[in-house]
């Protein structure tokens, strides 16, 4: 199986089948990541397609990519930020929710309904945006190195944020992980 970087180089050389393969490889993971960021399927589809239009545009530059995966996630992240900024409401709503300090649902009620995945999603939504973003990137399968490249931060920053994110989620989800 050819690496993403090899496929990208083949695309730069004019092989559109390489583009199709990259698209297929990232259709689920990148689209899922964008959908989690935006919360709207139509917007996510548009941003996903814009990201792959950027792939086509970038191939003309001839720039070497050390990690196609990190690069495409960085492109998607920037497109999501632009979309949220233009929408306005989603970014502010997430920040407001994270700072509201409203108590979450009763843990016994959640356990009774077996809503652990929903509780995790709510806990992630209450994280500060850099930590929530880190969770989403990691859940999308990116390595620490790829996350560092996608977020344009040092690897040490990713590791310290990961430590903080895990500690916060562990504390919030204590009723489920204590048993």
Secondary structure, DSSP 8 states (H G I E B T S, - for coil): ---HHHHHHHHHTT-HHHHHHHHHHHHHHHHHHHHHHH--HHHHHHHHHHHHHHHHHHHTTT---S-HHHHHHHHHHHHHHHHHHHH-HHHHHHHHHHHH------HHHHHHHT-HHHHHHHHHHHS-HHHHHHHHHHHTT--HHHHHHHHT--HHHHHHHHHHHHHHHHHHTHHHH--
